[in-house]
Amino acid sequence: MQPGWYRRNGDVVTLTLHVQPGAKRSEIVGLHGEALKIKLAAPPIEGRANEALLKFIADLFAVPLRNTELKQGGQSRHKVVAITGSTVAPESLLVGR
């Protein structure tokens, strides 16, 4: 059984995230209920935090930016992001946290 914060369907991984913009640095904090909590250094102004989030996720999953998509939560801290074509296991993001 998969944890509640991500789903895998073929080569698409869908993450449920709780995002805290305006932090000192971008990092994964751990789990926040049924979501992966991420602190972002970008401010929540004019979509900058969403852009920074997608870049951060693309780097974590070693995929080009075009392989990440914000599915839900454009104006919310609760977001759903889809990643296509990554070989990185989502649970590896929590190692050491």
Biopython code that builds the backbone (N, CA, C, O; Angstrom):
import numpy as np
from Bio.PDB.StructureBuilder import StructureBuilder

atoms = [
    (1, "MET", "N", (0.831, -1.189, 0.000)),
    (1, "MET", "CA", (0.000, 0.000, 0.000)),
    (1, "MET", "C", (0.881, 1.260, 0.000)),
    (1, "MET", "O", (1.839, 1.356, 0.766)),
    (2, "GLN", "N", (0.546, 2.212, -0.859)),
    (2, "GLN", "CA", (1.315, 3.445, -0.955)),
    (2, "GLN", "C", (0.900, 4.428, 0.127)),
    (2, "GLN", "O", (-0.252, 4.434, 0.560)),
    (3, "PRO", "N", (1.854, 5.270, 0.568)),
    (3, "PRO", "CA", (1.482, 6.335, 1.504)),
    (3, "PRO", "C", (0.478, 7.289, 0.849)),
    (3, "PRO", "O", (0.359, 7.317, -0.376)),
    (4, "GLY", "N", (-0.239, 8.064, 1.655)),
    (4, "GLY", "CA", (-1.260, 8.952, 1.120)),
    (4, "GLY", "C", (-0.739, 10.175, 0.384)),
    (4, "GLY", "O", (-1.504, 10.830, -0.324)),
    (5, "TRP", "N", (0.550, 10.505, 0.533)),
    (5, "TRP", "CA", (1.063, 11.749, -0.042)),
    (5, "TRP", "C", (1.531, 11.606, -1.492)),
    (5, "TRP", "O", (1.857, 12.609, -2.127)),
    (6, "TYR", "N", (1.570, 10.392, -2.023)),
    (6, "TYR", "CA", (1.884, 10.249, -3.446)),
    (6, "TYR", "C", (1.169, 9.052, -4.043)),
    (6, "TYR", "O", (0.790, 8.109, -3.349)),
    (7, "ARG", "N", (0.995, 9.123, -5.371)),
    (7, "ARG", "CA", (0.422, 8.010, -6.139)),
    (7, "ARG", "C", (1.274, 7.818, -7.379)),
    (7, "ARG", "O", (1.785, 8.780, -7.952)),
    (8, "ARG", "N", (1.421, 6.565, -7.786)),
    (8, "ARG", "CA", (2.144, 6.260, -9.019)),
    (8, "ARG", "C", (1.167, 5.595, -9.972)),
    (8, "ARG", "O", (0.479, 4.640, -9.610)),
    (9, "ASN", "N", (1.113, 6.110, -11.200)),
    (9, "ASN", "CA", (0.258, 5.539, -12.237)),
    (9, "ASN", "C", (1.096, 5.475, -13.507)),
    (9, "ASN", "O", (1.233, 6.474, -14.213)),
    (10, "GLY", "N", (1.659, 4.298, -13.801)),
    (10, "GLY", "CA", (2.565, 4.174, -14.943)),
    (10, "GLY", "C", (3.824, 4.982, -14.677)),
    (10, "GLY", "O", (4.476, 4.786, -13.652)),
    (11, "ASP", "N", (4.181, 5.895, -15.592)),
    (11, "ASP", "CA", (5.383, 6.707, -15.379)),
    (11, "ASP", "C", (5.060, 8.082, -14.798)),
    (11, "ASP", "O", (5.902, 8.980, -14.821)),
    (12, "VAL", "N", (3.837, 8.248, -14.274)),
    (12, "VAL", "CA", (3.441, 9.519, -13.657)),
    (12, "VAL", "C", (3.354, 9.349, -12.138)),
    (12, "VAL", "O", (2.682, 8.448, -11.637)),
    (13, "VAL", "N", (4.047, 10.234, -11.420)),
    (13, "VAL", "CA", (3.960, 10.278, -9.968)),
    (13, "VAL", "C", (3.202, 11.550, -9.608)),
    (13, "VAL", "O", (3.548, 12.636, -10.073)),
    (14, "THR", "N", (2.169, 11.416, -8.779)),
    (14, "THR", "CA", (1.381, 12.565, -8.338)),
    (14, "THR", "C", (1.644, 12.777, -6.852)),
    (14, "THR", "O", (1.453, 11.866, -6.046)),
    (15, "LEU", "N", (2.081, 13.976, -6.493)),
    (15, "LEU", "CA", (2.396, 14.306, -5.111)),
    (15, "LEU", "C", (1.338, 15.220, -4.518)),
    (15, "LEU", "O", (0.860, 16.139, -5.183)),
    (16, "THR", "N", (0.971, 14.969, -3.267)),
    (16, "THR", "CA", (0.131, 15.888, -2.502)),
    (16, "THR", "C", (1.079, 16.648, -1.587)),
    (16, "THR", "O", (1.808, 16.048, -0.798)),
    (17, "LEU", "N", (1.062, 17.980, -1.699)),
    (17, "LEU", "CA", (2.041, 18.804, -0.997)),
    (17, "LEU", "C", (1.380, 19.841, -0.101)),
    (17, "LEU", "O", (0.275, 20.316, -0.367)),
    (18, "HIS", "N", (2.096, 20.178, 0.974)),
    (18, "HIS", "CA", (1.757, 21.335, 1.801)),
    (18, "HIS", "C", (2.966, 22.259, 1.671)),
    (18, "HIS", "O", (4.062, 21.918, 2.117)),
    (19, "VAL", "N", (2.767, 23.426, 1.058)),
    (19, "VAL", "CA", (3.885, 24.305, 0.718)),
    (19, "VAL", "C", (3.867, 25.546, 1.595)),
    (19, "VAL", "O", (2.831, 26.185, 1.778)),
    (20, "GLN", "N", (5.047, 25.874, 2.137)),
    (20, "GLN", "CA", (5.206, 27.073, 2.963)),
    (20, "GLN", "C", (6.174, 28.013, 2.242)),
    (20, "GLN", "O", (7.389, 27.824, 2.316)),
    (21, "PRO", "N", (5.641, 29.031, 1.541)),
    (21, "PRO", "CA", (6.513, 29.969, 0.826)),
    (21, "PRO", "C", (7.160, 30.975, 1.769)),
    (21, "PRO", "O", (6.737, 31.125, 2.916)),
    (22, "GLY", "N", (8.191, 31.663, 1.278)),
    (22, "GLY", "CA", (8.835, 32.711, 2.054)),
    (22, "GLY", "C", (9.806, 32.207, 3.100)),
    (22, "GLY", "O", (10.127, 32.940, 4.035)),
    (23, "ALA", "N", (10.285, 30.981, 2.974)),
    (23, "ALA", "CA", (11.243, 30.420, 3.930)),
    (23, "ALA", "C", (12.658, 30.916, 3.592)),
    (23, "ALA", "O", (12.878, 31.516, 2.540)),
    (24, "LYS", "N", (13.610, 30.657, 4.495)),
    (24, "LYS", "CA", (14.997, 31.055, 4.241)),
    (24, "LYS", "C", (15.603, 30.280, 3.085)),
    (24, "LYS", "O", (16.376, 30.826, 2.297)),
    (25, "ARG", "N", (15.246, 28.988, 2.984)),
    (25, "ARG", "CA", (15.755, 28.163, 1.883)),
    (25, "ARG", "C", (14.714, 27.117, 1.518)),
    (25, "ARG", "O", (13.836, 26.788, 2.314)),
    (26, "SER", "N", (14.828, 26.600, 0.296)),
    (26, "SER", "CA", (13.890, 25.575, -0.160)),
    (26, "SER", "C", (14.358, 24.218, 0.344)),
    (26, "SER", "O", (15.517, 23.844, 0.166)),
    (27, "GLU", "N", (13.442, 23.482, 0.978)),
    (27, "GLU", "CA", (13.788, 22.161, 1.515)),
    (27, "GLU", "C", (12.534, 21.359, 1.811)),
    (27, "GLU", "O", (11.442, 21.903, 1.972)),
    (28, "ILE", "N", (12.727, 20.044, 1.876)),
    (28, "ILE", "CA", (11.653, 19.151, 2.306)),
    (28, "ILE", "C", (11.717, 19.081, 3.824)),
    (28, "ILE", "O", (12.779, 18.852, 4.404)),
    (29, "VAL", "N", (10.568, 19.280, 4.456)),
    (29, "VAL", "CA", (10.516, 19.274, 5.918)),
    (29, "VAL", "C", (10.153, 17.888, 6.435)),
    (29, "VAL", "O", (10.699, 17.443, 7.445)),
    (30, "GLY", "N", (9.246, 17.209, 5.760)),
    (30, "GLY", "CA", (8.768, 15.902, 6.204)),
    (30, "GLY", "C", (7.302, 15.775, 5.856)),
    (30, "GLY", "O", (6.817, 16.434, 4.936)),
    (31, "LEU", "N", (6.600, 14.940, 6.579)),
    (31, "LEU", "CA", (5.178, 14.771, 6.308)),
    (31, "LEU", "C", (4.350, 15.712, 7.165)),
    (31, "LEU", "O", (4.686, 15.990, 8.316)),
    (32, "HIS", "N", (3.262, 16.198, 6.581)),
    (32, "HIS", "CA", (2.303, 17.084, 7.247)),
    (32, "HIS", "C", (0.942, 16.457, 7.003)),
    (32, "HIS", "O", (0.278, 16.773, 6.016)),
    (33, "GLY", "N", (0.523, 15.566, 7.900)),
    (33, "GLY", "CA", (-0.712, 14.812, 7.684)),
    (33, "GLY", "C", (-0.536, 13.892, 6.479)),
    (33, "GLY", "O", (0.392, 13.083, 6.448)),
    (34, "GLU", "N", (-1.415, 14.009, 5.495)),
    (34, "GLU", "CA", (-1.348, 13.185, 4.285)),
    (34, "GLU", "C", (-0.661, 13.929, 3.139)),
    (34, "GLU", "O", (-0.949, 13.671, 1.971)),
    (35, "ALA", "N", (0.245, 14.847, 3.471)),
    (35, "ALA", "CA", (0.947, 15.626, 2.455)),
    (35, "ALA", "C", (2.430, 15.714, 2.796)),
    (35, "ALA", "O", (2.821, 15.608, 3.959)),
    (36, "LEU", "N", (3.254, 15.912, 1.758)),
    (36, "LEU", "CA", (4.679, 16.156, 1.943)),
    (36, "LEU", "C", (4.851, 17.660, 2.124)),
    (36, "LEU", "O", (4.415, 18.442, 1.279)),
    (37, "LYS", "N", (5.490, 18.069, 3.228)),
    (37, "LYS", "CA", (5.663, 19.499, 3.492)),
    (37, "LYS", "C", (6.972, 19.980, 2.898)),
    (37, "LYS", "O", (8.031, 19.390, 3.111)),
    (38, "ILE", "N", (6.869, 21.080, 2.139)),
    (38, "ILE", "CA", (8.036, 21.695, 1.505)),
    (38, "ILE", "C", (8.062, 23.174, 1.868)),
    (38, "ILE", "O", (7.057, 23.876, 1.751)),
    (39, "LYS", "N", (9.241, 23.637, 2.313)),
    (39, "LYS", "CA", (9.452, 25.065, 2.518)),
    (39, "LYS", "C", (10.108, 25.605, 1.255)),
    (39, "LYS", "O", (11.026, 24.993, 0.710)),
    (40, "LEU", "N", (9.625, 26.766, 0.791)),
    (40, "LEU", "CA", (10.175, 27.395, -0.420)),
    (40, "LEU", "C", (10.748, 28.763, -0.097)),
    (40, "LEU", "O", (10.167, 29.525, 0.675)),
    (41, "ALA", "N", (11.898, 29.069, -0.694)),
    (41, "ALA", "CA", (12.519, 30.368, -0.490)),
    (41, "ALA", "C", (11.789, 31.473, -1.247)),
    (41, "ALA", "O", (11.946, 32.647, -0.910)),
    (42, "ALA", "N", (11.006, 31.134, -2.245)),
    (42, "ALA", "CA", (10.315, 32.143, -3.068)),
    (42, "ALA", "C", (9.109, 32.726, -2.329)),
    (42, "ALA", "O", (8.447, 32.031, -1.559)),
    (43, "PRO", "N", (8.833, 34.009, -2.572)),
    (43, "PRO", "CA", (7.650, 34.628, -1.968)),
    (43, "PRO", "C", (6.376, 34.233, -2.712)),
    (43, "PRO", "O", (6.426, 33.903, -3.897)),
    (44, "PRO", "N", (5.229, 34.266, -2.018)),
    (44, "PRO", "CA", (3.958, 33.892, -2.669)),
    (44, "PRO", "C", (3.367, 35.068, -3.448)),
    (44, "PRO", "O", (2.223, 35.461, -3.220)),
    (45, "ILE", "N", (4.160, 35.626, -4.373)),
    (45, "ILE", "CA", (3.742, 36.813, -5.124)),
    (45, "ILE", "C", (3.757, 36.499, -6.616)),
    (45, "ILE", "O", (4.758, 36.009, -7.139)),
    (46, "GLU", "N", (2.656, 36.777, -7.297)),
    (46, "GLU", "CA", (2.561, 36.656, -8.755)),
    (46, "GLU", "C", (3.037, 35.304, -9.292)),
    (46, "GLU", "O", (3.680, 35.240, -10.339)),
    (47, "GLY", "N", (2.721, 34.230, -8.573)),
    (47, "GLY", "CA", (3.048, 32.893, -9.047)),
    (47, "GLY", "C", (4.500, 32.493, -8.892)),
    (47, "GLY", "O", (4.894, 31.425, -9.360)),
    (48, "ARG", "N", (5.311, 33.329, -8.241)),
    (48, "ARG", "CA", (6.738, 33.002, -8.096)),
    (48, "ARG", "C", (6.955, 31.728, -7.289)),
    (48, "ARG", "O", (7.832, 30.926, -7.608)),
    (49, "ALA", "N", (6.149, 31.544, -6.238)),
    (49, "ALA", "CA", (6.302, 30.347, -5.406)),
    (49, "ALA", "C", (5.938, 29.093, -6.206)),
    (49, "ALA", "O", (6.591, 28.060, -6.056)),
    (50, "ASN", "N", (4.912, 29.168, -7.046)),
    (50, "ASN", "CA", (4.539, 28.004, -7.864)),
    (50, "ASN", "C", (5.645, 27.668, -8.858)),
    (50, "ASN", "O", (5.959, 26.494, -9.056)),
    (51, "GLU", "N", (6.241, 28.682, -9.487)),
    (51, "GLU", "CA", (7.354, 28.447, -10.414)),
    (51, "GLU", "C", (8.528, 27.815, -9.688)),
    (51, "GLU", "O", (9.125, 26.853, -10.171)),
    (52, "ALA", "N", (8.854, 28.363, -8.523)),
    (52, "ALA", "CA", (9.976, 27.831, -7.738)),
    (52, "ALA", "C", (9.693, 26.400, -7.288)),
    (52, "ALA", "O", (10.595, 25.562, -7.273)),
    (53, "LEU", "N", (8.444, 26.121, -6.923)),
    (53, "LEU", "CA", (8.070, 24.774, -6.506)),
    (53, "LEU", "C", (8.297, 23.773, -7.638)),
    (53, "LEU", "O", (8.887, 22.714, -7.424)),
    (54, "LEU", "N", (7.828, 24.108, -8.837)),
    (54, "LEU", "CA", (7.983, 23.180, -9.968)),
    (54, "LEU", "C", (9.457, 22.959, -10.306)),
    (54, "LEU", "O", (9.850, 21.844, -10.647)),
    (55, "LYS", "N", (10.277, 24.010, -10.214)),
    (55, "LYS", "CA", (11.723, 23.856, -10.455)),
    (55, "LYS", "C", (12.347, 22.964, -9.384)),
    (55, "LYS", "O", (13.167, 22.097, -9.689)),
    (56, "PHE", "N", (11.955, 23.182, -8.128)),
    (56, "PHE", "CA", (12.477, 22.397, -7.005)),
    (56, "PHE", "C", (12.112, 20.914, -7.180)),
    (56, "PHE", "O", (12.956, 20.036, -7.000)),
    (57, "ILE", "N", (10.855, 20.647, -7.531)),
    (57, "ILE", "CA", (10.386, 19.271, -7.733)),
    (57, "ILE", "C", (11.108, 18.633, -8.929)),
    (57, "ILE", "O", (11.514, 17.473, -8.861)),
    (58, "ALA", "N", (11.269, 19.393, -10.024)),
    (58, "ALA", "CA", (11.971, 18.866, -11.197)),
    (58, "ALA", "C", (13.396, 18.464, -10.835)),
    (58, "ALA", "O", (13.879, 17.423, -11.281)),
    (59, "ASP", "N", (14.075, 19.282, -10.027)),
    (59, "ASP", "CA", (15.445, 18.950, -9.592)),
    (59, "ASP", "C", (15.451, 17.706, -8.710)),
    (59, "ASP", "O", (16.297, 16.828, -8.886)),
    (60, "LEU", "N", (14.515, 17.621, -7.761)),
    (60, "LEU", "CA", (14.444, 16.465, -6.860)),
    (60, "LEU", "C", (14.236, 15.166, -7.633)),
    (60, "LEU", "O", (14.835, 14.139, -7.313)),
    (61, "PHE", "N", (13.380, 15.223, -8.653)),
    (61, "PHE", "CA", (13.033, 14.026, -9.404)),
    (61, "PHE", "C", (13.869, 13.847, -10.667)),
    (61, "PHE", "O", (13.612, 12.939, -11.457)),
    (62, "ALA", "N", (14.870, 14.709, -10.862)),
    (62, "ALA", "CA", (15.816, 14.607, -11.977)),
    (62, "ALA", "C", (15.108, 14.534, -13.331)),
    (62, "ALA", "O", (15.419, 13.684, -14.167)),
    (63, "VAL", "N", (14.146, 15.448, -13.529)),
    (63, "VAL", "CA", (13.425, 15.534, -14.804)),
    (63, "VAL", "C", (13.480, 16.977, -15.292)),
    (63, "VAL", "O", (13.714, 17.886, -14.495)),
    (64, "PRO", "N", (13.268, 17.205, -16.589)),
    (64, "PRO", "CA", (13.175, 18.582, -17.081)),
    (64, "PRO", "C", (11.930, 19.259, -16.507)),
    (64, "PRO", "O", (10.955, 18.596, -16.155)),
    (65, "LEU", "N", (11.980, 20.581, -16.419)),
    (65, "LEU", "CA", (10.856, 21.349, -15.874)),
    (65, "LEU", "C", (9.550, 21.042, -16.599)),
    (65, "LEU", "O", (8.488, 21.026, -15.977)),
    (66, "ARG", "N", (9.615, 20.799, -17.899)),
    (66, "ARG", "CA", (8.396, 20.525, -18.677)),
    (66, "ARG", "C", (7.705, 19.224, -18.244)),
    (66, "ARG", "O", (6.551, 18.994, -18.606)),
    (67, "ASN", "N", (8.396, 18.371, -17.476)),
    (67, "ASN", "CA", (7.818, 17.114, -17.001)),
    (67, "ASN", "C", (7.105, 17.266, -15.660)),
    (67, "ASN", "O", (6.647, 16.280, -15.083)),
    (68, "THR", "N", (7.011, 18.497, -15.166)),
    (68, "THR", "CA", (6.279, 18.752, -13.921)),
    (68, "THR", "C", (5.081, 19.639, -14.233)),
    (68, "THR", "O", (5.150, 20.525, -15.085)),
    (69, "GLU", "N", (3.980, 19.385, -13.526)),
    (69, "GLU", "CA", (2.761, 20.156, -13.772)),
    (69, "GLU", "C", (2.003, 20.348, -12.470)),
    (69, "GLU", "O", (1.793, 19.402, -11.711)),
    (70, "LEU", "N", (1.594, 21.589, -12.221)),
    (70, "LEU", "CA", (0.756, 21.902, -11.068)),
    (70, "LEU", "C", (-0.678, 21.558, -11.435)),
    (70, "LEU", "O", (-1.272, 22.208, -12.296)),
    (71, "LYS", "N", (-1.242, 20.531, -10.785)),
    (71, "LYS", "CA", (-2.582, 20.054, -11.111)),
    (71, "LYS", "C", (-3.659, 20.769, -10.303)),
    (71, "LYS", "O", (-4.751, 21.023, -10.811)),
    (72, "GLN", "N", (-3.358, 21.093, -9.051)),
    (72, "GLN", "CA", (-4.327, 21.737, -8.160)),
    (72, "GLN", "C", (-3.590, 22.662, -7.210)),
    (72, "GLN", "O", (-2.416, 22.444, -6.910)),
    (73, "GLY", "N", (-4.280, 23.698, -6.735)),
    (73, "GLY", "CA", (-3.754, 24.518, -5.651)),
    (73, "GLY", "C", (-2.934, 25.713, -6.066)),
    (73, "GLY", "O", (-2.023, 26.110, -5.339)),
    (74, "GLY", "N", (-3.225, 26.299, -7.209)),
    (74, "GLY", "CA", (-2.471, 27.461, -7.664)),
    (74, "GLY", "C", (-2.452, 28.612, -6.669)),
    (74, "GLY", "O", (-1.466, 29.344, -6.593)),
    (75, "GLN", "N", (-3.527, 28.783, -5.904)),
    (75, "GLN", "CA", (-3.627, 29.883, -4.940)),
    (75, "GLN", "C", (-3.648, 29.381, -3.495)),
    (75, "GLN", "O", (-4.041, 30.116, -2.588)),
    (76, "SER", "N", (-3.232, 28.147, -3.282)),
    (76, "SER", "CA", (-3.356, 27.521, -1.969)),
    (76, "SER", "C", (-2.019, 26.947, -1.516)),
    (76, "SER", "O", (-1.121, 26.736, -2.331)),
    (77, "ARG", "N", (-1.887, 26.694, -0.213)),
    (77, "ARG", "CA", (-0.697, 25.991, 0.292)),
    (77, "ARG", "C", (-0.785, 24.494, 0.006)),
    (77, "ARG", "O", (0.230, 23.803, -0.079)),
    (78, "HIS", "N", (-2.001, 24.012, -0.139)),
    (78, "HIS", "CA", (-2.232, 22.597, -0.439)),
    (78, "HIS", "C", (-2.210, 22.426, -1.954)),
    (78, "HIS", "O", (-3.073, 22.960, -2.651)),
    (79, "LYS", "N", (-1.230, 21.687, -2.467)),
    (79, "LYS", "CA", (-1.045, 21.580, -3.919)),
    (79, "LYS", "C", (-0.925, 20.121, -4.345)),
    (79, "LYS", "O", (-0.554, 19.257, -3.552)),
    (80, "VAL", "N", (-1.242, 19.865, -5.598)),
    (80, "VAL", "CA", (-1.046, 18.559, -6.206)),
    (80, "VAL", "C", (-0.188, 18.772, -7.450)),
    (80, "VAL", "O", (-0.529, 19.564, -8.328)),
    (81, "VAL", "N", (0.939, 18.047, -7.509)),
    (81, "VAL", "CA", (1.887, 18.181, -8.612)),
    (81, "VAL", "C", (2.094, 16.816, -9.248)),
    (81, "VAL", "O", (2.230, 15.812, -8.549)),
    (82, "ALA", "N", (2.116, 16.782, -10.595)),
    (82, "ALA", "CA", (2.375, 15.549, -11.332)),
    (82, "ALA", "C", (3.760, 15.623, -11.957)),
    (82, "ALA", "O", (4.143, 16.651, -12.516)),
    (83, "ILE", "N", (4.516, 14.519, -11.859)),
    (83, "ILE", "CA", (5.852, 14.397, -12.437)),
    (83, "ILE", "C", (5.831, 13.216, -13.396)),
    (83, "ILE", "O", (5.388, 12.124, -13.040)),
    (84, "THR", "N", (6.312, 13.439, -14.613)),
    (84, "THR", "CA", (6.324, 12.384, -15.620)),
    (84, "THR", "C", (7.750, 11.961, -15.921)),
    (84, "THR", "O", (8.635, 12.802, -16.079)),
    (85, "GLY", "N", (7.974, 10.646, -16.001)),
    (85, "GLY", "CA", (9.239, 10.117, -16.486)),
    (85, "GLY", "C", (10.390, 10.094, -15.511)),
    (85, "GLY", "O", (11.542, 10.045, -15.942)),
    (86, "SER", "N", (10.133, 10.127, -14.215)),
    (86, "SER", "CA", (11.222, 10.097, -13.233)),
    (86, "SER", "C", (11.489, 8.675, -12.763)),
    (86, "SER", "O", (10.571, 7.868, -12.619)),
    (87, "THR", "N", (12.768, 8.384, -12.525)),
    (87, "THR", "CA", (13.132, 7.084, -11.953)),
    (87, "THR", "C", (13.393, 7.203, -10.448)),
    (87, "THR", "O", (13.733, 6.213, -9.799)),
    (88, "VAL", "N", (13.236, 8.409, -9.893)),
    (88, "VAL", "CA", (13.455, 8.629, -8.463)),
    (88, "VAL", "C", (12.225, 8.162, -7.691)),
    (88, "VAL", "O", (11.097, 8.529, -8.022)),
    (89, "ALA", "N", (12.452, 7.350, -6.661)),
    (89, "ALA", "CA", (11.351, 6.861, -5.825)),
    (89, "ALA", "C", (10.920, 7.965, -4.866)),
    (89, "ALA", "O", (11.765, 8.529, -4.170)),
    (90, "PRO", "N", (9.621, 8.292, -4.811)),
    (90, "PRO", "CA", (9.167, 9.372, -3.916)),
    (90, "PRO", "C", (9.564, 9.149, -2.450)),
    (90, "PRO", "O", (9.906, 10.100, -1.747)),
    (91, "GLU", "N", (9.517, 7.892, -1.995)),
    (91, "GLU", "CA", (9.846, 7.655, -0.576)),
    (91, "GLU", "C", (11.299, 7.989, -0.262)),
    (91, "GLU", "O", (11.634, 8.206, 0.903)),
    (92, "SER", "N", (12.182, 8.037, -1.280)),
    (92, "SER", "CA", (13.578, 8.393, -1.040)),
    (92, "SER", "C", (13.725, 9.852, -0.602)),
    (92, "SER", "O", (14.750, 10.220, -0.028)),
    (93, "LEU", "N", (12.725, 10.681, -0.864)),
    (93, "LEU", "CA", (12.773, 12.082, -0.453)),
    (93, "LEU", "C", (12.710, 12.242, 1.054)),
    (93, "LEU", "O", (13.133, 13.264, 1.594)),
    (94, "LEU", "N", (12.182, 11.229, 1.737)),
    (94, "LEU", "CA", (12.027, 11.299, 3.199)),
    (94, "LEU", "C", (13.173, 10.659, 3.960)),
    (94, "LEU", "O", (13.193, 10.722, 5.190)),
    (95, "VAL", "N", (14.122, 10.049, 3.278)),
    (95, "VAL", "CA", (15.240, 9.387, 3.935)),
    (95, "VAL", "C", (16.027, 10.421, 4.750)),
    (95, "VAL", "O", (16.451, 11.449, 4.222)),
    (96, "GLY", "N", (16.211, 10.136, 6.023)),
    (96, "GLY", "CA", (16.955, 11.036, 6.887)),
    (96, "GLY", "C", (16.119, 12.155, 7.476)),
    (96, "GLY", "O", (16.667, 13.061, 8.103)),
    (97, "ARG", "N", (14.811, 12.118, 7.292)),
    (97, "ARG", "CA", (13.939, 13.168, 7.847)),
    (97, "ARG", "C", (13.095, 12.606, 8.962)),
    (97, "ARG", "O", (12.297, 13.329, 9.557)),
]
sb = StructureBuilder()
sb.init_structure("model")
sb.init_model(0)
sb.init_chain("A")
sb.init_seg("    ")
for serial, (resi, resn, name, xyz) in enumerate(atoms, 1):
    if name == "N":
        sb.init_residue(resn, " ", resi, " ")
    sb.init_atom(name, np.array(xyz, "f"), 0.0, 1.0, " ", f" {name:<3s}", serial, name[0])
structure = sb.get_structure()
